[in-house]
């Protein structure tokens, strides 16, 4: 996803975010983004586990 940005692009994005949101809001935004990402990973893992269970059940029936 971020493979084409590079270090200079990432620094520019962080500076723009710092100017827009300010130094007090930036940690809160980062924390919220991290929690959202963690929940997304957990739900996608749960979904893929369910799909794998279904496939295993279908293989056992055959």
C-alpha positions as CSV (number, residue, x, y, z in Angstrom):
1,X,0.0,0.0,0.0
2,X,2.7,2.5,1.0
3,X,5.5,1.0,-1.0
4,X,5.4,3.8,-3.6
5,X,5.4,6.7,-1.1
6,X,9.0,6.6,0.1
7,X,10.5,8.4,3.1
8,X,10.3,12.0,1.7
9,X,6.6,11.5,0.9
10,X,5.9,10.0,4.3
11,X,7.6,13.0,6.0
12,X,5.6,15.4,3.9
13,X,2.3,13.6,4.8
14,X,3.2,13.7,8.5
15,X,4.1,17.4,8.4
16,X,0.8,18.2,6.7
17,X,-1.1,16.2,9.3
18,X,0.8,18.1,12.0
19,X,-0.1,21.5,10.6
20,X,-3.8,20.5,10.0
21,X,-4.5,18.8,13.3
22,X,-1.9,20.3,15.6
23,X,0.5,18.6,18.1
24,X,-2.2,17.9,20.7
25,X,-4.6,16.1,18.4
26,X,-2.1,14.1,16.4
27,X,-1.4,11.4,19.1
28,X,-5.2,10.9,19.7
29,X,-5.7,10.5,15.9
30,X,-2.8,8.0,15.7
31,X,-4.2,6.0,18.7
32,X,-7.7,5.9,17.1
33,X,-6.2,4.8,13.8
34,X,-4.2,2.0,15.5
35,X,-7.3,0.8,17.4
36,X,-9.3,0.8,14.2
37,X,-6.6,-1.1,12.3
38,X,-6.4,-3.7,15.2
39,X,-10.2,-4.3,15.1
40,X,-10.1,-4.6,11.4
41,X,-7.4,-7.2,11.5
42,X,-9.2,-9.1,14.3
43,X,-12.5,-9.2,12.3
44,X,-10.8,-10.3,9.1
45,X,-9.0,-13.0,10.9
46,X,-12.2,-14.2,12.5
47,X,-13.9,-14.2,9.1
48,X,-11.1,-16.1,7.4
49,X,-11.1,-18.7,10.3
50,X,-14.8,-19.2,9.8
51,X,-14.3,-19.7,6.1
52,X,-11.5,-22.2,6.7
53,X,-13.7,-24.1,9.2
54,X,-16.5,-24.3,6.6
55,X,-14.1,-25.7,4.0
56,X,-12.7,-28.3,6.4
57,X,-16.3,-29.4,7.3
58,X,-17.2,-29.8,3.6
59,X,-14.0,-31.9,3.0
60,X,-14.9,-34.2,5.9
61,X,-18.4,-34.7,4.6
62,X,-17.1,-36.0,1.2
